[in-house]
Amino acid sequence: MANVIDITGLPPERVVFTPSPLAELGAALHALSEPGHHPGLHGWVTATNAALKTDLADRLCEADILWRSSRSDILLPARPGATLAEDLDELDKIGDERFVAAAFEITCSPRYTRPTPSPLVDAGERARIREMAAARGPRQAAFTDRMLTDPDGLRVWLRRLFEDCEEAFFGDIWRRVGIQLAADARHKTELLRRKGLAETLSATSRALWLEDTQDRSGTGSGSGSGSGSTRIVLDKLAQGRTTAFADPADPGVTFLPTSFGWPHLVFAHAQGWRPVLQYPVASPELPAPAALELVQQRLEALGHPMRMQLCRTLSRGPHSTGELAEAFGITSPEVSRHIATLKKAGLIQTRRRGRYVLHQLDLQVVARLGSDFLEGVLR
């Protein structure tokens, strides 16, 4: 399975590498809310969470549906500014319907090719989002209701939240890592100019490559002329397809480096929006693997392709059986059988929250199983 960006006919200069303060803040907030995804950041996460004032910590908990399970599209700007304020100014220009639809583009589903209507105008989408939020807790449900009933007020609240994060901890982070990210973006831009897109993608991530049926010479320029097609391929446990011309007014693809992102390779490709890909610039060491006696049982449990798909979704946060059944188009009993197999192998944690029984991948166990698998499901 893979995500594909068709760049046929796109001039090379429309492939842009640039850092984004807002995207880096989104990556940092995700690491704070899901430290199990980021074993190399445990020290930073512990120190930062301990230093947060109670009011800010509570507000981050309210809004974490935007970055905890999967990153909201509003946190991945296609045309980043030099400062967080500039990124937030651009966000303010988006209309309410589009903003709310992008804000809740967070579900981990393999069906990314299906257009998502705005919950402000579509009753079915509104009900789905409310149900998804309710399964994640009362604060997340209350936040979602506020977004749906008073989007203007909630947008002001959300901007203030991000500004308070900058004052509390992110300003210092950006002064430190922004230089590194800008240097990486300059390096990738120069590599693209000198060596072409194929080699640049390879240097960006081992999960990226170029398929160019027009370029038989192997140079991989990506400029695209004549018959055939040129595509950027992302090796992820999901399917998605878009084009670099999704936004006719501003065709291209934007790559955002992050120092907090590993092992995620985050891809935003909403209809009418320029494709954006956030890639990590470093890979920290993982914990040492456990004894081998459990490996066979766990590998057998993961041998079914549907269970691999379920692990990808459950790695990003807790989900109910009904939510998984709806996301993957299978029955609840089928989901329960797969969950039982994964749970027997010690790969799944289950807990009850009100009327919901929620399942989540045990990332510490997965880390011991193997770094390739962990990176694959979290990518």
C-alpha positions as CSV (number, residue, x, y, z in Angstrom):
1,M,0.0,0.0,0.0
2,A,1.2,3.5,-0.7
3,N,0.3,7.2,-1.0
4,V,0.9,8.8,-4.4
5,I,1.4,12.3,-5.5
6,D,1.1,12.8,-9.3
7,I,3.6,15.5,-10.3
8,T,3.4,15.0,-14.1
9,G,4.3,18.3,-15.8
10,L,5.3,20.0,-12.6
11,P,8.4,22.3,-12.9
12,P,11.1,21.2,-10.4
13,E,11.1,24.6,-8.7
14,R,7.5,23.9,-7.6
15,V,8.8,21.2,-5.2
16,V,9.6,23.2,-2.1
17,F,11.6,22.3,1.1
18,T,11.0,24.8,3.9
19,P,10.5,24.8,7.7
20,S,7.2,25.7,9.3
21,P,6.9,26.9,12.9
22,L,3.2,25.8,13.1
23,A,4.0,22.4,11.8
24,E,6.9,22.0,14.2
25,L,4.6,23.1,17.1
26,G,2.1,20.5,15.9
27,A,4.8,17.8,16.0
28,A,5.9,18.9,19.5
29,L,2.3,18.8,20.8
30,H,1.9,15.3,19.4
31,A,5.0,14.1,21.1
32,L,3.8,15.6,24.4
33,S,0.5,13.9,24.2
34,E,1.8,10.5,22.8
35,P,5.3,10.0,24.2
36,G,5.1,6.3,23.4
37,H,5.4,7.2,19.7
38,H,8.7,8.9,20.4
39,P,11.1,6.8,22.6
40,G,14.0,9.2,21.9
41,L,12.1,12.2,23.4
42,H,11.1,10.8,26.8
43,G,13.4,13.2,28.7
44,W,12.2,16.3,26.9
45,V,8.5,15.2,27.2
46,T,8.8,14.6,30.9
47,A,10.5,17.9,31.6
48,T,8.2,20.0,29.4
49,N,5.0,18.5,30.7
50,A,6.2,19.0,34.3
51,A,6.9,22.7,33.6
52,L,3.5,23.5,32.0
53,K,1.2,25.7,34.1
54,T,-2.1,23.9,35.0
55,D,-4.3,26.1,32.9
56,L,-2.2,25.6,29.7
57,A,-2.0,21.8,30.4
58,D,-5.8,21.7,30.7
59,R,-6.4,23.6,27.5
60,L,-3.9,21.3,25.6
61,C,-5.8,18.3,26.9
62,E,-9.1,19.8,25.6
63,A,-7.7,20.3,22.1
64,D,-5.5,17.2,21.7
65,I,-7.9,15.6,19.3
66,L,-6.2,17.8,16.7
67,W,-2.8,16.3,17.2
68,R,-2.9,13.2,19.4
69,S,-4.1,10.3,17.2
70,S,-3.2,11.9,13.9
71,R,-2.2,15.4,12.8
72,S,-4.9,17.8,11.8
73,D,-4.5,19.3,8.3
74,I,-4.6,22.9,9.8
75,L,-1.2,22.2,11.4
76,L,0.6,21.5,8.1
77,P,0.7,24.8,6.1
78,A,1.5,24.6,2.4
79,R,3.1,28.0,2.4
80,P,4.8,28.4,5.8
81,G,5.8,31.8,7.2
82,A,9.1,32.6,9.0
83,T,7.3,32.9,12.4
84,L,4.5,31.2,14.2
85,A,2.5,34.5,14.0
86,E,2.8,34.5,10.2
87,D,1.6,30.9,10.0
88,L,-1.4,31.7,12.3
89,D,-2.2,34.8,10.2
90,E,-2.5,32.6,7.1
91,L,-4.7,30.1,9.1
92,D,-7.0,33.0,10.0
93,K,-7.7,33.7,6.3
94,I,-9.4,30.3,5.8
95,G,-13.2,30.3,5.8
96,D,-15.0,28.5,8.6
97,E,-16.4,25.6,6.6
98,R,-13.0,24.7,5.1
99,F,-11.2,25.4,8.4
100,V,-13.4,23.0,10.4
101,A,-13.3,20.3,7.7
102,A,-9.5,20.5,7.7
103,A,-9.3,20.6,11.5
104,F,-11.1,17.3,11.8
105,E,-9.2,15.6,9.0
106,I,-7.6,13.4,11.7
107,T,-9.1,9.9,11.4
108,C,-6.7,7.1,10.6
109,S,-8.6,5.4,7.8
110,P,-7.3,3.7,4.6
111,R,-10.0,5.5,2.6
112,Y,-8.3,8.8,2.1
113,T,-9.4,9.1,-1.5
114,R,-13.0,9.8,-0.4
115,P,-13.7,13.6,-0.2
116,T,-14.7,14.8,3.2
117,P,-17.5,17.3,3.5
118,S,-17.5,20.1,6.1
119,P,-19.3,19.1,9.3
120,L,-20.7,22.6,9.5
121,V,-23.0,21.8,6.5
122,D,-23.2,18.0,6.5
123,A,-25.2,16.3,9.2
124,G,-23.7,12.9,8.7
125,E,-20.2,14.1,9.0
126,R,-21.1,16.2,12.0
127,A,-22.5,13.1,13.7
128,R,-19.5,11.0,12.9
129,I,-17.1,13.6,14.3
130,R,-19.1,14.0,17.5
131,E,-19.1,10.2,18.0
132,M,-15.4,10.0,17.4
133,A,-14.8,12.8,19.9
134,A,-17.1,11.3,22.5
135,A,-15.0,8.0,22.4
136,R,-11.9,10.0,23.3
137,G,-13.3,11.7,26.4
138,P,-15.6,14.4,27.7
139,R,-13.2,17.2,27.2
140,Q,-12.5,16.3,23.6
141,A,-16.3,16.0,23.1
142,A,-16.9,19.4,24.6
143,F,-14.1,20.9,22.4
144,T,-15.6,19.4,19.3
145,D,-19.1,20.7,20.1
146,R,-17.6,24.2,20.6
147,M,-15.9,24.0,17.2
148,L,-19.2,22.9,15.5
149,T,-21.4,25.5,17.2
150,D,-19.1,28.5,17.5
151,P,-16.2,28.1,15.0
152,D,-15.3,31.8,15.1
153,G,-15.0,31.8,18.9
154,L,-13.1,28.5,19.0
155,R,-10.7,29.7,16.3
156,V,-9.8,32.7,18.5
157,W,-9.4,30.4,21.5
158,L,-7.1,28.0,19.5
159,R,-4.9,30.8,18.2
160,R,-4.4,32.0,21.8
161,L,-3.6,28.5,22.8
162,F,-0.8,28.3,20.2
163,E,0.5,31.7,21.2
164,D,0.6,30.6,24.9
165,C,2.6,27.5,23.8
166,E,5.1,29.7,22.1
167,E,5.5,31.8,25.3
168,A,5.7,28.8,27.6
169,F,8.1,26.5,25.7
170,F,7.9,26.6,21.9
171,G,9.7,29.9,21.4
172,D,12.8,28.5,23.0
173,I,12.5,25.3,20.9
174,W,12.1,27.2,17.7
175,R,15.1,29.4,18.3
176,R,17.1,26.2,18.8
177,V,15.7,23.8,16.1
178,G,14.6,26.4,13.5
179,I,18.2,26.9,12.4
180,Q,18.7,23.1,12.0
181,L,15.5,22.8,10.0
182,A,16.3,25.7,7.8
183,A,19.7,24.2,7.1
184,D,18.2,20.9,6.2
185,A,15.7,22.6,3.8
186,R,18.5,24.5,2.1
187,H,20.5,21.3,1.7
188,K,17.5,19.5,0.2
189,T,16.9,22.4,-2.1
190,E,20.4,22.4,-3.3
191,L,20.4,18.6,-3.8
192,L,17.2,18.9,-5.8
193,R,18.9,21.5,-8.1
194,R,22.1,19.5,-8.6
195,K,21.0,15.9,-8.5
196,G,17.3,15.9,-9.3
197,L,14.1,14.8,-7.4
198,A,14.8,11.1,-7.3
199,E,18.0,11.4,-5.3
200,T,16.5,14.2,-3.1
201,L,13.6,12.0,-2.1
202,S,16.0,9.1,-1.3
203,A,18.0,11.5,0.9
204,T,14.8,12.7,2.6
205,S,13.4,9.3,3.7
206,R,13.8,5.7,2.8
207,A,10.0,5.6,2.5
208,L,10.0,8.0,-0.4
209,W,10.9,7.4,-4.1
210,L,10.1,8.6,-7.6
211,E,8.3,6.6,-10.2
212,D,8.9,8.2,-13.6
213,T,7.7,6.3,-16.7
214,Q,8.7,9.2,-18.9
215,D,12.3,9.4,-17.9
216,R,14.0,6.2,-19.2
217,S,17.5,7.7,-18.6
218,G,17.1,7.3,-14.8
219,T,17.8,11.0,-14.1
220,G,14.4,11.4,-12.4
221,S,14.1,15.1,-13.2
222,G,10.3,15.1,-12.6
223,S,9.7,17.9,-15.2
224,G,7.4,15.6,-17.1
225,S,6.9,15.9,-20.9
226,G,5.5,13.4,-23.4
227,S,3.5,10.3,-22.5
228,G,3.6,8.5,-19.1
229,S,3.6,9.9,-15.6
230,T,5.8,11.1,-12.8
231,R,4.8,10.3,-9.3
232,I,6.1,10.7,-5.8
233,V,5.4,7.5,-3.8
234,L,5.1,7.3,0.0
235,D,5.5,3.8,1.5
236,K,2.8,4.0,4.2
237,L,0.2,1.5,5.5
238,A,-2.6,3.6,3.9
239,Q,-3.8,4.5,0.4
240,G,-4.1,8.0,-0.8
241,R,-3.8,9.7,-4.2
242,T,-3.5,13.3,-5.1
243,T,-1.9,15.6,-7.6
244,A,0.5,18.5,-7.4
245,F,-2.1,20.5,-9.2
246,A,-4.8,20.0,-6.5
247,D,-4.7,23.7,-5.9
248,P,-4.7,25.1,-9.4
249,A,-3.8,28.6,-8.1
250,D,-0.6,27.3,-6.5
251,P,0.5,23.9,-7.9
252,G,3.4,22.1,-6.2
253,V,4.4,20.0,-3.3
254,T,5.7,21.3,0.1
255,F,8.1,19.3,2.2
256,L,8.4,20.4,5.9
257,P,11.4,19.1,8.0
258,T,10.8,18.3,11.7
259,S,13.1,17.5,14.5
260,F,10.3,16.0,16.6
261,G,8.6,13.9,14.0
262,W,10.4,10.5,13.9
263,P,9.1,7.9,13.1
264,H,6.1,9.7,11.5
265,L,6.0,10.7,7.8
266,V,2.9,12.9,7.8
267,F,1.0,13.5,4.6
268,A,-1.8,16.0,4.1
269,H,-3.7,16.0,0.8
270,A,-7.2,17.4,1.2
271,Q,-9.1,18.2,-2.0
272,G,-8.2,21.6,-3.3
273,W,-5.1,21.9,-1.1
274,R,-1.5,21.7,-2.1
275,P,0.0,18.4,-0.9
276,V,2.2,18.7,2.2
277,L,4.6,16.2,3.6
278,Q,6.4,16.5,6.9
279,Y,9.5,14.4,7.3
280,P,11.9,13.8,10.2
281,V,15.5,14.9,10.0
282,A,16.8,12.4,12.6
283,S,16.1,8.9,14.0
284,P,16.8,8.3,17.7
285,E,17.8,5.0,19.1
286,L,15.1,2.6,20.2
287,P,15.1,0.5,23.4
288,A,16.9,-2.8,23.3
289,P,14.7,-5.7,22.1
290,A,13.2,-8.2,24.6
291,A,13.8,-12.0,24.7
292,L,13.1,-13.9,21.5
293,E,10.6,-16.3,23.0
294,L,7.7,-14.0,22.3
295,V,8.7,-13.0,18.8
296,Q,7.2,-16.0,17.0
297,Q,3.7,-15.6,18.6
298,R,3.7,-11.9,17.9
299,L,4.8,-12.3,14.3
300,E,2.1,-14.9,13.7
301,A,-0.5,-12.5,15.1
302,L,0.7,-9.8,12.7
303,G,0.7,-12.2,9.7
304,H,-2.8,-11.2,8.6
305,P,-2.9,-8.0,6.5
306,M,-6.0,-6.7,8.2
307,R,-4.3,-6.9,11.6
308,M,-1.4,-4.9,10.2
309,Q,-3.9,-2.3,9.1
310,L,-5.6,-2.3,12.6
311,C,-2.2,-1.9,14.2
312,R,-1.5,1.2,12.2
313,T,-4.8,2.8,13.4
314,L,-4.4,1.6,17.0
315,S,-0.8,2.9,17.1
316,R,-2.1,6.4,16.9
317,G,-4.6,6.3,19.7
318,P,-7.4,4.3,21.3
319,H,-10.3,3.3,19.1
320,S,-13.6,1.4,19.7
321,T,-14.6,-1.8,17.9
322,G,-17.4,0.1,16.1
323,E,-15.1,2.8,15.0
324,L,-12.6,0.3,13.5
325,A,-15.4,-1.6,11.8
326,E,-16.7,1.6,10.1
327,A,-13.2,2.7,9.1
328,F,-12.2,-0.6,7.5
329,G,-15.6,-1.6,6.1
330,I,-15.7,-4.9,8.0
331,T,-18.2,-6.2,10.7
332,S,-17.7,-5.6,14.4
333,P,-17.4,-9.4,15.0
334,E,-14.5,-9.5,12.5
335,V,-12.8,-6.7,14.3
336,S,-13.3,-8.4,17.6
337,R,-11.7,-11.6,16.4
338,H,-8.6,-9.7,15.1
339,I,-8.4,-7.7,18.3
340,A,-8.5,-10.9,20.4
341,T,-5.6,-12.4,18.4
342,L,-3.5,-9.3,18.9
343,K,-4.4,-9.0,22.6
344,K,-3.5,-12.7,23.2
345,A,-0.1,-11.9,21.7
346,G,0.3,-9.0,24.2
347,L,0.3,-6.3,21.5
348,I,-3.0,-4.6,22.4
349,Q,-4.1,-2.8,25.6
350,T,-7.9,-2.5,26.2
351,R,-9.7,-0.2,28.7
352,R,-13.2,1.0,29.2
353,R,-14.2,4.7,29.1
354,G,-17.9,5.0,29.9
355,R,-19.9,3.0,27.4
356,Y,-16.9,2.7,25.1
357,V,-14.3,-0.2,25.1
358,L,-11.2,1.3,23.6
359,H,-8.2,-0.6,22.1
360,Q,-4.7,0.7,21.6
361,L,-1.4,-0.7,20.4
362,D,1.2,-1.2,23.2
363,L,4.1,0.8,21.7
364,Q,6.7,-0.4,24.2
365,V,6.0,-4.0,23.3
366,V,6.1,-3.1,19.6
367,A,9.4,-1.3,20.1
368,R,10.9,-4.5,21.5
369,L,9.5,-6.5,18.6
370,G,11.5,-4.5,16.1
371,S,12.2,-1.0,15.0
372,D,11.3,-1.7,11.4
373,F,7.7,-2.7,12.4
374,L,7.4,0.3,14.8
375,E,8.5,2.7,12.2
376,G,6.2,1.1,9.6
377,V,3.0,1.4,11.6
378,L,3.8,4.9,12.9
379,R,5.1,6.3,9.6
